Structure formats: structure tokens, C-alpha cells
Amino acid sequence: MSSQVYFTKKITPESLIKVYQALKIDLPGKVGIKVSTGEDGAKGYLKADLIAPFVKKINGTIIECNTAYPGARTNTKNHTEVAKKHGFTSFADVDIMDADGDFKIPFSKGKHLKYDLVGEHFKKYDSIVNLAHGKGHAMGGFGANLKNQSIGIASRKGKAYIHSCGKTTSPRFCWISKHDQIDFIESMAEAATAVADYLKEQGKPIVYITVMNALSVDCDCDSKQGDPVMADLGIVASLDPVANDQAFIDLIWASKDPGAKKLQERIDSRLGREILPYAEKLGLGSREYKLVEI
């Protein structure tokens, strides 16, 4: 069964609100908006002037977790400083969700992970907006809603667990664990599915939005993130994260921009597109969708 994906070519504060409203869903209670705050030195993270009106409109809190890799966001104090530097604290509260530890979400569907480790504060939120920046990624090939829901929502230890494909929760040792690339791609899909299953069990809604701008081959977690390699594509929104990520991929492959080949090469060199059929197999969503332009 195909899912609805709403699409606008415009990337403005107004169009972001409009594409969200097309989903026709109410987000009750305390709303957490998962956005990458961007590594110190990165360029492509979603900027305050673009997302602030939307965040204010739904009275959302920016939610994040600390990083497993060495950098400026490995602990709550420094991470909060980076979020402030990048403008997020100027329009919303910022909650580093693993500031007080993490909790396990059991997971029995997968091949690699037995659970997901997410920030303890994730429990506080009644509704979630997965607001992703679409771009490339050095390890996963590309980053959009599935990455934002797996590595993004995972605690620091949880990130290590995903990166090591279930072998360790140690940020020190996860980078030297041995595994095939496809195992890492599938581990991300498993973590994203665990989060979705948890929210469904709790009766908490989640919506998915990807802003496809500043399309570099590098992630916003890269302090030396390169410049965009192709023109902006727009914004997609859906209640289905697999469909939304598939639409992002399809728009890249349909683009006639010469630079799109660089992003395609990054994605396929990391087996990035393989996350989609595996996530579909896990029941996270559908790769079949109807693109509705607004």
C-alpha cells in the first residue's frame, strides 16, 4: 500500500509550515522536534531563520542526544553551547535527552540489535516531529528521516551500539568493531524501527519532514562539511519515514543537476539505499508512495 508524501519546491518558513499542515494531524501535549544541531564547524544544519516560525507555531522543544564520535557535542554542557552558537536556543528550549542517562527499548525483529538505547528525556514527549536535513553521510551514504530517528535519537551509548552493529555500547571501542557495511545500514533501520514501535505502543504520534537544501556529500555531524554539490530540491513530509526517505532519494536520482552524480556516488558507495528495503521489511513503512505537490 502506498503512502502519501507531500512535496514543495519552495524552502521558506512559510512553505515548511504549509507542508506540515498538509499532513492534517494534531500533535498533542509536549512536542519534541528532533533536529541535528550540527557539529561545530558544520555548514548545512537547518538554520534558525528557516525553522523558528514552525517550531514556535507548534510550541516545540528541540531535542538532541550527545555524539559518540569525538567532537564538540560529546557532553551536554558543550553540546548546549554549540546549539546556542548555531542559534537554536534563540527561539526554543533545547533538551539534550541523554543528559540524565538513557533507557532501553527492546527490539526482537532484527538481525543485529537486541534493543535501542535512547535518551532518558525522550519519555517526556507526547508527540514527535522528525525534522531532518537531507544530505550525504560519510558512513551511511545519506542522512534524512531514518538516520535522524536511529543515530539521532539514540543516546551517546546508543549511537555506539548502532555503529558497532550491536557489539558494544562503548563510544571508545565502537569505532574499531569489525562488521560489514550492510550490517551498519541495517542496524540504523532496526534502531529507527524500534523508536517507531515504541511511540506506537505509547500512543504517541510522529511526523516526518525532510528539508532538502545545502546538499553536500557530508553530514552536518562533520566539522569540515563541504559545500553543496547540487541545487536545493525542496521539502517532503509524510507520516511514513520510509516513503519520505525514498522520495528524497528519487528526487536526487531524477535531478538533472550535474552535481547530483556526486551525491549519488556517495550514497551508493556506502550502500545507503539498502536501508530502504530493509526498513520496509521490518514494517517501518513503504517504499511505494504518491507524491503530492503543494
Long-range contacts (C-beta under 8 A, 24 or more apart in sequence): 1-286, 1-288, 2-243, 2-286, 2-288, 2-289, 2-290, 3-238, 3-239, 3-240, 3-242, 3-243, 3-285, 3-286, 3-288, 3-289, 3-290, 4-238, 4-239, 4-240, 4-243, 4-289, 4-290, 4-292, 5-236, 5-237, 5-238, 5-240, 5-243, 5-244, 5-247, 5-289, 5-290, 5-291, 5-292, 6-236, 6-237, 6-238, 6-292, 6-293, 6-294, 7-234, 7-235, 7-236, 7-237, 7-247, 7-291, 7-292, 7-293, 7-294, 8-234, 8-235, 8-293, 8-294, 9-233, 9-234, 9-293, 10-234, 10-235, 11-50, 11-211, 11-212, 11-213, 11-232, 11-234, 11-235, 12-50, 13-49, 13-50, 13-51, 13-52, 13-53, 13-54, 14-53, 15-235, 16-50, 16-51, 16-53, 16-54, 16-209, 16-211, 16-235, 17-53, 17-54, 17-57, 18-294, 19-209, 19-235, 19-236, 19-237, 19-294, 20-54, 20-58, 20-129, 20-207, 20-209, 20-237, 22-237, 22-292, 22-294, 23-207, 23-237, 23-238, 23-239, 25-205, 25-207, 25-239, 26-205, 27-58, 27-126, 27-127, 27-129, 27-205, 27-207, 28-126, 28-127, 28-205, 29-125, 29-126, 29-127, 30-61, 30-124, 30-125, 30-126, 30-127, 31-58, 31-59, 31-60, 31-61, 31-125, 31-126, 31-127, 31-128, 31-129, 32-60, 32-61, 32-63, 32-95, 32-122, 32-124, 32-125, 32-127, 32-128, 32-129, 33-58, 33-60, 33-61, 33-62, 33-63, 33-92, 33-128, 33-129, 33-131, 34-63, 34-64, 34-128, 34-129, 34-130, 34-131, 34-132, 34-148, 34-149, 34-152, 34-153, 35-62, 35-63, 35-64, 35-88, 35-131, 35-132, 35-133, 36-64, 36-132, 36-133, 36-148, 36-152, 36-220, 36-221, 37-62, 37-64, 37-73, 37-79, 37-82, 37-83, 37-86, 37-88, 37-94, 38-82, 38-86, 38-220, 38-221, 39-67, 39-71, 39-72, 39-73, 39-82, 39-220, 39-221, 39-222, 39-223, 39-225, 40-71, 40-72, 40-73, 40-82, 40-85, 40-223, 41-72, 41-223, 41-224, 41-225, 42-219, 42-220, 42-221, 42-222, 42-223, 42-225, 43-214, 43-216, 43-225, 43-227, 44-133, 44-135, 44-213, 44-214, 44-216, 44-218, 44-220, 44-225, 44-228, 45-86, 45-133, 45-220, 46-131, 46-133, 46-211, 47-87, 48-86, 48-87, 48-88, 48-90, 48-91, 49-87, 50-211, 51-131, 51-211, 52-90, 52-91, 52-92, 55-91, 55-92, 56-91, 56-92, 58-129, 60-92, 60-129, 61-92, 61-93, 61-94, 61-95, 61-125, 62-88, 62-92, 62-93, 62-94, 62-95, 63-94, 63-95, 63-97, 63-119, 63-121, 63-122, 63-125, 63-128, 63-153, 64-94, 64-95, 64-96, 64-97, 64-152, 65-96, 65-97, 65-98, 65-118, 65-119, 65-152, 65-153, 65-154, 65-155, 65-156, 65-158, 65-159, 66-96, 66-98, 66-155, 66-156, 67-156, 67-159, 67-221, 68-156, 68-157, 68-159, 68-160, 68-163, 68-171, 68-174, 69-171, 69-175, 69-221, 71-221, 71-223, 72-223, 74-156, 74-171, 95-121, 95-124, 96-121, 97-121, 97-122, 97-153, 97-155, 98-155, 98-156, 98-157, 98-158, 101-155, 102-155, 102-156, 102-157, 102-158, 105-194, 105-195, 105-197, 105-198, 106-194, 107-190, 107-191, 107-193, 107-194, 107-197, 109-190, 109-193, 109-282, 109-283, 110-186, 110-187, 110-189, 110-190, 110-193, 110-282, 111-183, 111-186, 111-190, 112-165, 112-166, 112-183, 112-186, 112-187, 112-190, 113-161, 113-162, 113-165, 113-166, 113-187, 113-190, 113-191, 113-194, 114-166, 115-194, 116-150, 116-154, 116-158, 116-161, 116-162, 116-190, 116-191, 116-194, 116-195, 116-198, 117-154, 117-155, 117-157, 117-158, 117-161, 117-169, 118-153, 118-154, 118-155, 118-158, 118-195, 118-198, 119-153, 119-154, 119-155, 120-155, 122-153, 125-204, 126-204, 127-204, 127-205, 127-206, 128-199, 128-204, 128-205, 128-206, 128-207, 129-206, 129-207, 129-209, 130-206, 130-207, 130-208, 130-209, 130-241, 131-209, 131-211, 132-208, 132-209, 132-210, 132-211, 133-210, 133-211, 133-213, 133-214, 133-220, 134-210, 134-211, 134-212, 134-213, 134-215, 134-233, 134-248, 135-214, 135-215, 135-216, 135-217, 135-218, 135-219, 135-220, 136-215, 136-216, 136-217, 136-218, 136-219, 136-263, 136-266, 136-267, 137-218, 137-219, 137-266, 137-270, 137-272, 138-218, 138-219, 138-222, 138-270, 139-163, 139-184, 139-270, 140-184, 140-185, 140-188, 140-219, 140-270, 140-272, 140-275, 141-185, 141-266, 141-267, 141-268, 141-269, 141-270, 141-271, 141-272, 141-273, 142-248, 142-249, 142-263, 142-266, 142-267, 142-272, 143-219, 143-220, 144-210, 144-244, 144-245, 144-248, 145-192, 145-208, 145-209, 145-210, 145-241, 145-244, 145-245, 146-188, 146-189, 146-192, 146-241, 146-242, 146-245, 146-275, 146-276, 146-279, 146-284, 147-188, 147-192, 149-191, 149-192, 149-195, 149-196, 149-241, 150-187, 150-188, 150-189, 150-190, 150-191, 150-192, 150-195, 151-188, 151-191, 153-191, 153-195, 154-191, 158-191, 162-187, 162-188, 162-191, 163-187, 181-270, 181-271, 182-271, 182-274, 185-270, 185-271, 185-272, 185-274, 185-275, 185-278, 186-274, 186-275, 186-278, 188-275, 189-275, 189-278, 189-279, 189-282, 189-284, 190-282, 192-241, 192-279, 192-284, 193-279, 193-282, 193-283, 193-284, 196-241, 196-284, 206-239, 207-237, 207-238, 207-239, 208-237, 208-238, 208-239, 208-240, 208-241, 208-244, 209-235, 209-236, 209-237, 209-244, 210-235, 210-236, 210-237, 210-244, 210-245, 210-248, 211-235, 212-236, 212-248, 212-251, 215-252, 215-259, 215-263, 217-262, 217-263, 217-266, 228-259, 229-259, 229-260, 229-262, 229-263, 230-255, 230-257, 230-258, 230-259, 230-260, 230-262, 230-263, 231-255, 231-257, 231-259, 238-289, 240-285, 240-286, 240-289, 241-279, 241-284, 241-285, 242-276, 242-279, 242-280, 242-284, 242-285, 242-286, 242-287, 243-285, 243-286, 243-287, 243-288, 243-289, 245-275, 245-276, 245-279, 246-276, 246-287, 246-289, 247-289, 247-291, 249-273, 249-276
